[in-house]
């Protein structure tokens, strides 16, 4: 009984810490944005996104040092898939999410480009220290652009509110929220990984699912709470910014500090990273459709995450249904979904064109 008690308690207290930390972080970040007179979107893309991605950084670096490259890489790839499909999907189901124009024009295309870059660097089946430096300098360039953009348009947009509260108290709320999020995610991951290993689940599947979802719990809780509180720029910016930080920062730093770089299994290069790229590309047309991620689109994203997780479970267990399930998803569900999304996007864009003639 004692063997099972500790992991159960870690999962329970981990969830409690995540909820409390997410509430503190969103409250402090929104007030900090108002106090600094910058848009909540920029705060969501930087302070909130990078802060909630700190568990991914800690877990990936620790796993790489311990020689568990599959967990380190699976954590990043799985987290990015989880962030878009599950977090945005669930948040949009709760409250339809308004998408800022900057995300459609700049940040989502950058996330797509970073995803493709990761695939290109993975073709030799290893992320070297040089690859890590390339990714990390990409993150520095992105941060530099955000700072330049903020100085160019310091007001950000009309959503900047009047300053609320003492700035030192707001920073304390942000730091306290981040601390609870990191501790809570570590407890949750430790407990969940224990149960997965007891059931004989592989390291790669653990990294792609349990560890990825566990380390993304800060993003999930933060985005859901932000959506409920009406801070929708923080909710969406948190997800996109976290994905960019995972690709350029977490993977870059992990590749640089790992003693021999990060080895990449063929399954990751041929399946999981392409899925991550497809998810990133699917964001853009969804964001185009009216500038809102509505509930049906949220349900679509969430459904695809459940399908992806089911595929991993069937694949890990070598289940007889895997081949049929893969065929249905590959040749029917995915093409139909992408056709529908791009049709809606094309209709939305054509409706915004000025009418020619007299």
C-alpha positions, 0 to 999 in steps of 0.5 A: 500500500505504501508503494502506491500511496506516495505517487497518488499523493504526488499526483493529488498535491501536484494538481492542487499546486497547478491550479493555485499557481495558474490563478496567481500567474494569470492575475499577476501577469495581467496586472503587470501588463497593465502596470508596464503599459504593454499588451497582454499578448506580449506578456502571454508570449514572453513572461507567461509562455516562457515561465510555464515552459520551465518544467519542459526545460527542467525535465528535458535537460535532466533527462538528457543528462541521465541518458534518457534522450527519448524522454527529452525529445518526446517531451518537447514534441509531445508538449507542442502537440498537446499545447495546440490540440488539447489546451487550445481545444479545451480553452475554446470549448470553455470560452471562444478565443479571440485571436490577435492579428499579430499572432496570425501575421507573425507568431504562428508563421514563426512557430511553423518555421521553427517546427520545420527547422527542427525537422530539417535538423533531425534528418541526421538522427541527432541534435548536436550542440551546433544544432542547439546553438542554431535553435537557441540563437533563433530564440534570442532573435525572436525575443529581440524582435518582440522587444523592438516591436514593443518599443515601436508600438509601446501601447501594444493595442487598445486592450492595455488597461489602467495599472492595477496594484503595486508592481512589486506585488504583481511580480511576487504573484507571477514568481509565486505562481511560477514556483507552484506551477513548476513544483506541481508539474514535477509532482504530477509527472513523477507520480504519473511516470511511476504508474506508466512504468509499472504498466510497462509503457516505453520511454518514448511513449511516456515522454510523448504523453505523460511527461509531455502532458504533465509538463504542459499542465502549467500551460493548460491551467494558465490558459483555461484560467486566463480564458475564464477571466477574460484574458484571452490574449494571455490564453492564446499567446501562452500556447503559441509562445510556449511552443516557440520556446519549447522548439528554440529554447528547450530543445536548443539548451538541451542539445547544447548541455547534453554530453553527446547531443540528443539521439533521435529515433527514426519513429520521431523523425518519420511520425511524431515531428511531422505530426507536430508540423501538421498541427502547427500548420493547422493553426493558421487557417483556424485562426483565419476563420473570423479571428476566433477559435470557436467551440466547434474548432475547439472540439475538432482540436481536442478530438484529434489529440484524443485520436493521436493519444489512442494511436500511441497506445495502440502502437505501444501495445502492438494492437491489431486495430492499429493498422485500421485506425491509422488508415482511417485517420490518414486517408479519411479524417485528416484530409477531410479536416484539412480540406474543410479548414482551408475551405473556411479560411479561403472563404474568410479571406475572400470575404475581406477583399475589397470589391472592385469596380465602380 
